[in-house]
Amino acid sequence: MNLPREAWNAHHQHVTRRHFLRDCTSGLGALWLSLQGQAGTPSVGRDAARPFASMAPHFAPRAKRVIFLHMAGAPSHLELYDHKPELSRFDGKTCPQSYLDGKRFAFIQGIPKLLGPQFPFAQHGQTGAWLSDRLPHFRQVVDNVCFIKSLHTDQFNHAPAQLAMHTGFATPGYPSMGSWVTYGLGSSNAELPGFIVLLSGGKTPDSGKSAWGPGFLPSVYQGVQCRSKGDPVLYLGNPSGVSRDLRRLSLDALDDLNRRTYQQVGDPETLTRISQYETAFQMQVSASEAFDIGREPEVVKAAYGVKSGEESFGNNCLLARRLAERGVRYIQLFHWGWDSHGANEREALHSGFKRQCLDVDQAMTALLLDLKQRGMLEDTLVVWAGEFGRTPMKENRGGEVMEWAGRDHNPGAFTVWLAGGGVKPGFYGQSDDLGYEAVVDRVSVHDLKATMLHLLGFDHRRLTYPFQGLDQRVTNVTKPSEVVTGILA
Amino acid sequence: MGLLRSSLRLLAVLPLGLATATPVDFNRDVRPILSRHCTSCHGGVKQASGVSFLQREKALGSGKSGKPVVVAGRPEASELLRRVLLPDTDEDRMPPTDHGDGQRLASAEVEILRSWISAGAIWGEHWAFIKPQPQAVPTVQRQDWARGPLDRFILRRLEEETLSPSLEAPVAQWLRRASFDLIGLPPTPEEIERLTQGMETPEEAVERLLASPRFGERWAAPWLDLARYADTQGYEKDNTREVWPWRDWLVRSLNADLPFDQLTIRMLAGDLLPDATLEDRIATGFHRNTQTNTEGGTDDEEYRLAAVIDRVNTTWTVWQGTTFGCVQCHAHPYDPFPQEDYYRFLSLWNSTEDADLADEHPVLRVPKDPDRFQDIERLDHEILGLRTELNDSGRSLVRQTLWQPLDGISVTGSDETRFVVATNRVRVEGTVPNGATFVIRLPDATEFTALRLDILPRQSDPKRLPENGAVVGHLWMEDEDPIRVAAAKVEAERINADNEALAAEDAKAAEEAKKAGKEAPRKQDPKPLPTGLDRIEFVAVYADTLSGPFDPEESLKPGRAGGGSFPKLFGPRWLVFVPKQPIRVTSGHTLRLRLKHEIFDAETKGSILHHFTLSTTSDPRWTGLVGSERRQELQDRLAKARREREAIPATGALVMRERPDDDRRETRLFVRGNFMAKDVVVSPGTPRVFPPLPPGRPDRLSAGRWLVDPGNPLMARVFVNRVWADVFGAGIVETLEDFGSTGQPPSHPELLDFLALRFQGDLGWSLKGLLREYVLSSTYRQDHRVTPGLLARDPRNRLLARGPRTRLTAEMIRDQALAVSGLLSAKMGGAPVMPQQPEGVWQVVYNGSQWVTPDTEDRHRRGLYTFWRRTSPYPSFLTFDASSREMCTPRRIPTSTPLQALVTLNDPAYMECAKALASRMETLEGGRTRRLGWAWQRVTGTPIDADILGRLESLHRNALARYEEDPGLLKETGGGADWAASVVVASTLLNLDETLTK
């Protein structure tokens, strides 16, 4: 019954350390990723021992990395970028029935009133970009920015819309854009995660970790949520009494013992684990250094409005630049607090919304200026977006007049902007006169992702992974999607 | 090309290889083509151009073009075939070039469609919706390997693939795997020794493990994921809740091997069982793990419905492995469920008492001492019986009473409120402040023995959302003689002045105490205000129903809730108030009825009466009823039983409770799943593709009985598959959560049917029985070592030509570290605990709860008992793929990341284990060799050999040298150099690949 251990060892004598080293970097590793799925083959062949090895995309990329600034809660395009003088004329008027028929709202009931833009607009820069007075810093950089004013989505609640924006699907369990991109391109710094997530605004976005989850892709491609307070990555520091050289001693022993296990058992997961421990060891140094914004000159910190020790959007923007410099492939920021329903002070356009604008205006401007000055804006794609827009109607929650001015969720139209990474500054698309529906050159959230992938050098139809019988892709096989060629430089 | 490649590969990998000689089978050959290329546009949701391929009738019909899509027997007349054969340039070609990758169907696929239509376009129901069929145990060539039928199914497939099973695993390897799979903990060296020495057989070892109380803890863990169990309410505020008695019930029930059909019925509807025990009621906590939203301004009805919808979806995921949630908004895109099916099933779950209330009503008070369970059962039964009997005596009299409208009343209240009175009907308009009192002046010469208040909705459209609730906080009468009122006012002013003086004294005393650093003295009781107004209290309240969180009799007491409807008013309600003696108002006096609203908060706002009528009767039977000896006796017994129950120390447990038959909710279809857009009323039922509900009242209990009925094709399959996945690394159906047409087909379909029938038949739904067969099978006992050749053939071990090797779960990794270091507490059950966690992880915005790690054994409890905050789960568990428990999680996908390495290397909780393990090593006699050998075997379950020993010795030696040369560093460890070096070794052992896998 019981096979003596010696016999088994004899059976495996041929697996030597030399074999291990060879297998580790060739055959077995490659198998690991190609066979995680059920059917078909993934479009990217990868080596298990080096899952973040830098790889070439389908064609020459314009952008090498992405910084995505997600304004969680969905800011009002009508109070920031989409200038609608017509809406002012109808302020306080009863909303025409034709705008309500067949519409679903999160909170609006019955017949609401229209709400004019709450802040004055003016044109800025060579491109004559319209901005409201809520973004005074941003005026400086509008000539670097392309505004798409015809974004639309098919989800009208936060969590599903955030997921649609990042994964292409409204339900959890699909890989996010950052996972796809690091899967396709790897990372140019093995000592930092390739896909890093930074949160501010006091709350995790509604969709939670699913917005940076790996879905059915190998889990190494999940976004790593880092903290801007304390250890940037949990458990990064060695325990007291364990110095770095002692850690090395123990990892050397661990490495030897795990290699032995691999020789005996042959499980490729062991190889992955070996490489993860090495990465962890390197990460202890490189992550600590990368996350230390205290090393930045005062003038830079001042430009971003950094407040040391706080979890702020300004700090995260500066961190984003530091991480981009160090070769992190996809940096995803979430800044929560834009859900301006008007249900309370925090959600009021004239209170909480104004504070949100103060939180981001200076920092996002500084980020673009800083990237530009360092020559990084050329190959860094910066994207600013909420998950949907807001209604031109004033919210009347429960059919009642509300004390504060606010707007309900509007999947029909919103504005996003892109900068750098091969994007042509200017404008693209239009919403209707009230900013309610995208009407000219409509761009879906799937088109946006197709375009981002194009800038990164990928045909979105060919960056696929087999799952549940389909060659899945981030642009969602059930939704037609196209590259927005009109914004390419 | 891409599609051709993937479809061919799919067929090669799947069990159902397509041989050209066999006739086309719809499920095997045709459905995958339709699912892959067609149903995303021509399915249940989207029926582009009126074409759908979900049901045969539809597919054989015509689209908008009028051309028949499929004509049985005539491929040439079938539009389907014509369209897929059109050239790429034709815009009518299917699938359209701008869909998916734009590729046309592969010619092999077209040929399958052609043969299928030629042969009559015979449809087949999806395999998972047909009952499992008895399977002949396969004959196999190799006769000396299989121990049971399970092995023969596996072996036959291996022989078909010309693969051989691996050799049997060394017993230590098997025991480690079986120990984790059965009790979630590693075997001790002594246990391994007994097995290797033949002092215990594997069969005996399995019996020992199955009998261990650790078994229930191990198998509760996946259930907590399924149940989305957490110790907080979820959503934004995420306040703490008490539902852990359910978790303890689960552990007890798994240990007692409660058959799965019984477990199911109790979890879903234990409260509805005849003679439900306290345990049965606690069991229903399963579905109270839904989230509760207590944020200001949220609509309790919206989140009540969100919880009901979650229950329906979770039930289907857990028991049916079906993505039924899709049907909430629309017909299922891929499976044959029309939208109405969803709401028919939902109506079975729509009449429970819970209503998204901040206090989580209904909460069962569970005795802390299990020996008192029977006392509580008896008392609860008695209390409910007495209360119902008391109320029923009035309910029957109401129907026999002639009620007279109370004509001629006038009503006053706050200045902002307007009262529109028509005879005895009052409509309330304008703003009604929270806590408002309505003063109703009764006409002169009123005489009555009982007063009836009918609470009416403001509007009667049942498709609209229900109104806010209406609750009579306190109702009493006053006879206002002007002289007495004046005297009372003077008296009231004097008492008020006295009370102010008392309050000033209290404030001063508190200030002094604060200065002295002492606790403030107890405040003095204020003097009561005069009841100088001649107050007539009612003595009894009868109500149309006792449903809801409040007892109608509370309307007799000030400062409380009371009769009415809360938090929503779904329809008319009535209350009857009875005075002790008949009321006769002589002319010239003024009788006033005062109705005070007491229930309001940020979330629900005021529960105000907006529309009501008043009636009276002079029927003397009411006076007789409230003065009867029987009533007095019942009331005395009720008071006594309540006192007795309150005296038993108890803790809260969230449970399901059904509303009484007189107050069930109506269920309407929601247009596009939107709770604000109600459509037609639906009657309770099950999806039509499945058998109907058993006879009797349609409710949760009938739903549970329907699930466990052998006629249900899914439940047994889904469950044996889930346990299989847990033990063998992947399910026979890999998509544990989706047995529908978009899920993965089974790798061993006959084995799945065999196991399902065996589980519900011979094994009597016994989890322990099922596991016994799994872990003692030859399949499971195989060595997990793999050759490169086999790895290339079957990298994910779906064919099981080797033993399973999987990473431990988050909980197991923690429990193992505690167990091998000797720290693990054996304490079972109770309130959740807070082990070590980094500072600042718990960012609690809305309440003051703190993460406090105690210095008791609660610091070292099994992972199962760790406090689970939904918005901030225990971070090291999340890193090892645990779920945030917001939704039902049917499977955790195991990952491997550098962050996991940081947890087991640096998390102070793991350092504590390394230190404790080192201390155990240091106590052993026999020198370094023995210590290292013991620790290696304790952690990995295998004996140490010379190579490993040498490696560990050199690690210890080098670490020791390092500490000896750096006293500062040594000081940080808080121990001696030998010990500190052993800590380094121990930490290394806890991070081995062998340690983290089973």
Interface residues (C-beta under 8 A of the other chain):
Chain A: M1 N2 L3 R5 W8 H12 D23 G27 L28 L31 W32 L35 Q36 Q38 A39 G40 T41 R104 Q109 P172 P193 G202 K203 T204 G208 K209 P214 P218 S219 V220 Q222 V224 R227 K229 G230 D231 V233 L234 Y235 L236 G237 N238 P239 S240 G241 V242 S243 D245 L246 R247 L249 S250 D252 A253 L254 D256 L257 N258 R260 T261 Y262 Q264 V265 G266 D267 P268 E269 T270 T272 R273 I274 Q276 Y277 T279 A280 M283 Q284 A343 N344 R397 G398 R461 T464 P466 Q468 G469 L470 D471 V477 T478 P480
Chain B: G2 L3 R5 S6 S7 R9 L10 V13 P32 S35 R36 S40 D98 H99 G100 D101 G102 L167 E168 A169 P170 V171 T196 E236 G296 G297 D299 R672 N674 M676 E734 T735 D738 T742 G743 Q744 D783 H784 R785 V786 T787 P788 L791 A792 P795 R796 R805 R807 P838 E839 G840 V841 Q843 V845 T871 P875 S876 L878 T879 D881 S884 E886 M887 I893 P894 T895 S896 T897 P898 L899 Q900 A901 L902 V903 L905 N906 D907 P908 M911 D947 I948 R951 L952 S954 L955 N958 A959 R962 D966 L969 L970 E972 T973 G974 A980 V983 V984 V985 S987 T988 N991 L992 D993 E994 L996 T997
